[in-house]
Structures are given as C-alpha cells and as structure tokens.
Amino acid sequence: MTLRLEPSNSVMTVSSSDLFLRHRLKVVEDLWESVLRTECGQELVVLLAQLRAMYSSEGQACNFAESSVLKLVEQLDLNDAIRAARAFALYFQLINIVEQHYEQRDRLRGAGSNTVVPESEQFDVPKESPYFTSQTITRRRELANFTALFPKLKQLNVPPQQIQKIMESLDIRLVFTAHPTEIVRHTLRTKQRRLAQILQELDTLQEGGQPDSQTLSGETKDLLEALTEEIRLWWRTDELHQFKPSVLDEVDYSLHYFKEVLFDAVPQLHQRLKRSLQASFPYLQPPRYNFCKFGSWVGSDRDGNPYCTPSITWKTACYQRQLILDKYMGSLDRLTQLLSLSLHWSDVLPELLESLEQDRLQMPDIYEKLAIRYRQEPYRLKLAYICHRLENTRDRNQRLYTESDWNRHLSDIKNAPMYHSGAEFLDELRLIHRNLAATGLSCRDLEHLICQVEIYGFILAHLDIRQESSRHSEAINEIADYLQILPLPYTDLSEAEKTAWLTTELKTRRPLIPAELPFSEQTSEIICTFRMLRALQEEFGLEICQTYIISMSHDVSDLLEVLLLAKEAGLYDPATGMGTIQVVPLFETVEDLKRAPTVIQDLFELPLYHALLSGGYQKSLPVTVNETDVPNISNLKSSHIQVPKLQEVMLGYSDSNKDSGFLSSNWEIHKAQKALQIIGDRYGVVLRIFHGRGGSVGRGGGPAYEAILAQPGRSINGRIKITEQGEVLASKYTLPELALYNLETIASAVIQSSLLGSGFDDIEAWNQIMEELADRSRQHYRALIYEQPDFIDFFHEVTPIDEISKLQISSRPARRSSGKRDLGSLRAIPWVFSWTQTRFLLPAWYGVGTALNNFLEKEPEEHLKLLRYFYLKWPFFKMVISKVEMTLSKVDLEIAHHYVRELTQPENRDRFEALFTQIATEFNLTRDLVLAITEHQRLLDGDPDLQRSVQLRNATIVPLGLLQVSLLKRLREHQSQSVTGVIHSRYSKGELLRGALLTINGIAAGMRNTG
C-alpha cells in the first residue's frame, strides 16, 4: 500500500530536475512508510492511508462532514491519534528537507536557467526609466542573480559611474529575530542536516545514472539504510520542547546558522558579486567585503519580554564573541598548515620582520617554544603569535560571560597580550596578505578570513535594543515625580509640553538620575538597560550596539525620552551634541504610519537632533558650542549641512496588518516610505528603511526579491535593513547554497531597484486608485475584526489560540498585557499563527476582494483591464496580488468550516455560522477576482514549482486538521468538566494537551511557517 500523493495532472510539463525531485520524494515517502510499519505496525499505515484519502487534485479537503473517516477520527484512541499526528508531522519535515536539498542542487547545477516563464511573471523596466528600450522586457526572475543582472545593466546602458556609486554605498543588513521562534527543536535541526548530507551522498553516487533504476548498488543500499536509520531515530525523538526556552536558548538557536553555514558561506557572496561585476564592467570596483552585514534581536529585544534583562543581553554579546573567536581559531589552524613558506625560497617585507620582533618582546614564551621549529618559516611564526593573542582574548571573554557582570570590567588576564577589537586582528591578517602579494602570491583561505573579519569583527552580529514606547514614558514619569521637578505628572503633559521639557533637559549636563535607583523594578530595569549599553560599547566597541528601536512610536517625545535616558548613561553629550546611539522609531499601526512623516519632520527641526545626526554641533555649524550656549538653529536649511546624516526608520508590517488588513497595511507602508524620502531629501538626511517583515504573508512575509523591487522610488538607494524571522531561518539558511542564493537574490534586488527604479509609484491617478482600494479594504476588514461583536468569541472558540499560548516555543508571552482577552493586547504572531492552523489565513487576504469588487463595479471591463495592466507593470501591485494569490492557495474552507462546526458551543452555533458565511463569501470573491486579474485558470498557475509544493502539503494537512479538531474538542470538554468537578474523560488534561500541541507542530511544519 502506498501513501504517496500524486501531483495533479494540471501541473505544467516537468523538467528532468523535477522528475528527479519526484523520485526522491517517492524514495523518502517509501522509507517513511516502512519505518512506521516497523515501529507501529500495519494498522497505523492503513489508518494514515484512510486519512489521506480526503482531498481533491488541488490538495483541498473534499466533502467529509458525514464521511466514515471523520467518524473514525472521532473514535480514535488518544495514543493512535497522537501517533498519526506525529507521523504526518514527520512526513512534512521529510519533504521539507527533500525540497530544500533539491533547491540547493538546482542552484549548484544552474538548473532552471532556460525555464520558460509565463508572461505574467515578466518584469518590465518601466518606460519612465531612463534605461527603457524596446528590448528591455526581460523575465523578472532572470535578474535574481549577479550573473544575469550586470549584463542586463550593460545592455541597458546604465552609466558605469552610477553602478559604481551604488557599489560604494551598498549596505544590506539582515536582522535575525527569535519570534516566531523555531517550532522545530534544535535537536531535530541537526537530524535534518544529517538527512540532507545523506541525500547529497546519494546524488553523488547516482550522478549520471537513472535515479529510479531497479538495480541498486551496494553503496546505494547502504545510504538508503542510513536514511532509514535516521528516520527511525527521529521517530523516537520528542518533537516538542521539553521546557519553555530561555532567551539564551533562543540565542543558541539563531547563532546555530552562523556557526554551521553563514560563517563560511558569506565570503562567497562577495566573490560572486566581484566576478560578475568585473565580467561586465572590468574597471569598476566591487563593494567592500562587509556590504552585507548581520544583526540580531535575539537576546536584546525586550519589547514585551520580561526575561530579556541587561545581564542576558551582556551574556548574548559574550556568547556571540565566543562563537566567532572559536571560528577564527579554526581558520588560523588551516592557515598555519598552508603558509609553510621558507625564507630559503621566499622573501618577506621588512614590516613583517619588524612585527615579529615586536611579538618576540611581548610574547617571549611563544618565541622560546617555537623559534627553532619556525626559524625559517616567518608566516607560521607570525600566525603562532596571532593565535596566542586570540586565545587570550577568548579566555577573557569566557570569564566575562561566566561572571556576567556588566557593571565592572575585568582586568586583562595577567596583562597577557590580546586583541581589544577585531580591527587589531584584521591589521595583522592584512600584514600577512600584503607580504604574500608583494612576493606574487595569494592565499584564498586568508582572503576568506579577512572577509569574515570585516563582516563579523569580534561581535558576529550587531545587537538592536528594542523596547515599547510607553515603558520609557512611565520611567520618565516616575523619575520626574521622585525629583518633584514638574508641576504635573509627566504623562499628563501635552505633546508640546513634553517636547519642550525634554529638549531643555537634553541641553544640560545636570544629572537627572541618581547613581542608586530608588525606583520601581520596571523603571530600574529601563535605566540599567542604558547603563549596560554603555558598558557594551566600552567593552566590545560601538559596533556591537548603537541602535535603540522604539516600538509603538507615536510622537517626537517618544524618541526624545530615549535620548534623555541615553544622556543619563553617557551615550549622549549635551555639550557637543554628539552621541553613540541611534534612536530608531518603529511605526506600526496605520495611524502611526500616516503620522510618521510629520513626526520625522518635527524631529529634524530640532537643533539638538540635527546636530546629533551631523556628528555634533561643531560639524553641524561652524560655531563653538558649550554647555550654556547651545546655538539656535531652528531655521537651519539642508543646504547648510556639510556632513551626510543617516536616520534609520523602522516600519512594522505585523501590527499594521492586524490593525487594518493586508492591502491597507502594505499601501500605508508604501506611502510612508515615499513621504519619508521627501522629508529626508529636504533636510539632507539619508534614510535607511528597516522593514519589519514576518515569515508569513499576514506579517509582511513572502519572497524578498519581489518585495524589494516593489519598494517605491528612491527609498532603497543601495541601503536596506530587513528582519529575518526565526520561522524562516531554517528554510533560508540550513544549507549553504540556499543561504547564498537567498543573500544573492536580496543583493541583486537592492542593486536592481536602486538603478532601475520604477516611475509607476509617482503616477498620481494610480495612487488615487490604490488609496481608494486600501481604504475600502480597511473598512471591510475592520467591520469584521473590530466592529462585529461576535468576532472575539468566534476567534477564541474556533481557533487554537488558547492552546498555542501553551506551546513551549517562545520566551516571550503571547500578549503584551496579561489577563486581557482583547485583540489589542494580542501579539501579531499568535494572531496569524491561529488563523494559519485553521486554514483560514484570514489576516493575509480579508477585505481585498470587496475592495477590488467595488472598484470593478463602476466600470467592469475598463477597470479590469486597468488592474491587469497594474499587475503587469506596477511592481507594488504585482507584489500585493501575488502574495494574496499564494495565501489563497493555502486556504481550505472545508477544513476551516469543520473547525467552526465542531468547536463551537451549541449556544453560539447560529451566530458563528453567520460569521463563517461572511468569511467564505469574501474568500470566494477575492479568489475569483485575483484569478481574473492574473488571468490564471487556477491559483499559482504562474509558479508551477510553488503550486506543486503547496498542493503536496495541502493534502496531508487535511487529516492533521481533523485530528487537531478532535483533540481540541476532547481537551476543551475535559476543561469544562473540571469546572463542574465531574470528569468523564479517561485521559488527563496533560495527555490531551500534548496531543493537541503535536498537531499544532505538524500543521506548522506543513504550512512552512508559524506566524
């Protein structure tokens, strides 16, 4: 008996690579079935086959309300239900591995370069672009790598000086976050990599042969046995976290990708760019090695996370440094083996000999130990000195981590020679590189290490501090109340009064906060965070942490409050106007996005803030500034500023979507970027937009390449910062070639968008149409989510939101405020997670259909033609519709309706059925209109690979949904009986909860995201 799902016949003609993928899926499914038969018996295999029988060719659930299979699920023993849920969850993990492995395989082989791309996927250089010619129409995806992009730029006659300018300013920052945290345990990630390695070995062994050959060699049989063994071990491993992860556990999860993949992969990114650039433009210089950097919120994001303390952030910085120093030590060992050059056969420059003499005086013990062995091998002797310094640096860092006391600094270990910064280490590596180059030699490993040190330094990833704005206001309020320096409580002041008082306080050096902290625990924690930040910069250098993000930013005072607290910690000097902190507003709700340009303009009008961006008053204006004579520069014009200034602004997709719906959220962010760019130009400030994208479409997720191309006008200009959510890290960074592909597509999109910007964003008539669509979409979305009185009850009853909050997957609570059941306090992650589990995926599409329909009703034929034209020509509109289309393909109303029917209390049935009908009507309308605009027969016809992947998963999520509903119903009945004191269930609450959580795990793996 086979459990395999055969792909639909309607999928486009498959390539040889696709056939190979199908064969590997067949092999893994057969092994999966074999393991289950061995471990659990034929009965489970038969049960799984029955459960998988209820889907259409598209992988959607069929009519099953009265089916015998549904009755079977209801009657399943709990142990059987749990085993079935685990089996399907394992299946999803296995096919994820196979797909990722073959995506990497295709990248390595260059497969797909001749793939026919449908017209709807074509990318046009807009006619408004100065590089438009009749030959510029090219397939969008062909420009997603360097080898295609630079020849195209040459073909379009893009001036080399403009390309060089972008190369010099190229600044890509990818910030890893811990939420949504990994639904898959760290233990299982290791097993996934092992399976991928075996698949790679199987490929190598069968290279050139037929993968489905009936005759298997002994080596092939060995590898298949190894796969079977790994799957059996996996089956006997618990999928659920055994404990709620701590913040440091989350740090370990995220740093895992640097250790296993990114440390070695990133230098190849620069090589690829350099090689492709110089093939088309041989006289242009590539960007610096560290044009692509990494940041992290893991261990530093304290917004709503009471467990992220100053001590934890300090430990995180030490942990990161420890990891990177260990990696450098391994690289130095390899270099010592390679650089065996002898003075008998190779000359060296005097500077290297002078350096060795200085090292001998500082480290005589190393000289005595190795002078004879390396007396004719100067490079090895130099590397021995470097290793010794690095070891001392590592030992000191270990002590800093163990003692975790950021209030004091450790003295050097017996005054041992060590490196105080990555720059010192880099200087010594460059010394060796110069000597090799002077004698006509090169060393790729050394060049890789230099590249790695430029990117990672001694910090690995830049830490961003994030905290919610009200926490700072409350702290300032308590401090001012303690000192009795305001006539009213600070929080009762108007915005103008707050700004005036904060500005006055920021001009004086008078301390506001005493050394001892007679404040509440919350206020003391805020103050200690800034003091810890100062200690971090002193110990690790400014690059470790300069960014302080203020979530839920509303007004100028939200930024000035942070700057005032920073001043009290010595991070801002009122006398000079200089600071070592960047205050970054995070605009999240739709109202805040609308207000963002005004807030930023008012901020830039403040003399002290303008000076801060300029690097101090001295660089802002040619005057002498002292503490009591701060110049009045309120009428300063941007033309007077000589020093480039950089302001980072973060835009949040998650809360704006929860607040206003998908279409409105994306449009408001789009508009805000355009308006902010105008403000930046007016004041001579360079903006770096920080995109707070989630993994799922409902939180701004989706293909990064298309998203970057959809950014307006000059909002990128070589600079971008993007969050990489914990839920997508595995799919992007588990395998080296996939990691490189992801980085290359992002870099290609940034370059392409900066040089071939679209003029469509500035067509006022189009903007007016989008404004109308966004406004109507927002009205319809909020009418359901916020104005329908039954909706909150509906959400809590028909989705597993309450059970999700019990998953041991995050160190952070699901709500900003405990004890509340409202949507306002609920975080966007569990909000989206819940709708994903039930196959509604409501936040990513609801309201879009009504908005489109209202527009089309006015002029059906003409407006449909116009929307199709938008889809073909306007990158922003294309991105929006494509994301909605992808989300709709994952929606399954049959399963969603099953949740409503089975989990609704009898007294709520009529009103909840009415809500479901309303949602279903909107879904059908949205799907039909999206198909009309894209001119597809079925969803995702323009992307057969994604279509196949979604269909493959949809079918097996169907039985998991049935199992989840059954277990949730039993769990809730048990809880209800507990209230009355009469329990009829033969299972404990813990057993039932475990079963429900296992189905949540499985569906998350199948949907390939959590929230």
Helices and strands as residue ranges (DSSP letters): H 16-40, H 42-51, H 68-75, H 78-109, G 119-121, E 122-123, E 138-139, G 140-143, H 146-155, H 160-169, E 171-176, H 186-206, H 218-235, H 247-257, I 258-262, H 263-280, G 289-291, E 292-296, H 310-338, H 350-362, H 364-370, H 378-403, G 413-415, H 422-438, H 444-456, E 462-468, H 469-483, G 490-492, H 495-505, H 521-540, G 542-544, E 547-551, H 556-568, E 572-573, E 578-579, E 582-587, H 590-605, H 607-614, H 617-620, G 638-640, E 645-652, H 654-660, H 662-682, E 685-692, G 697-699, H 704-709, E 719-724, H 726-733, H 736-755, G 760-762, H 764-785, H 791-798, H 801-804, H 828-837, G 842-844, H 848-858, H 860-873, H 875-890, H 893-903, G 906-908, H 909-934, H 944-980, H 989-1007
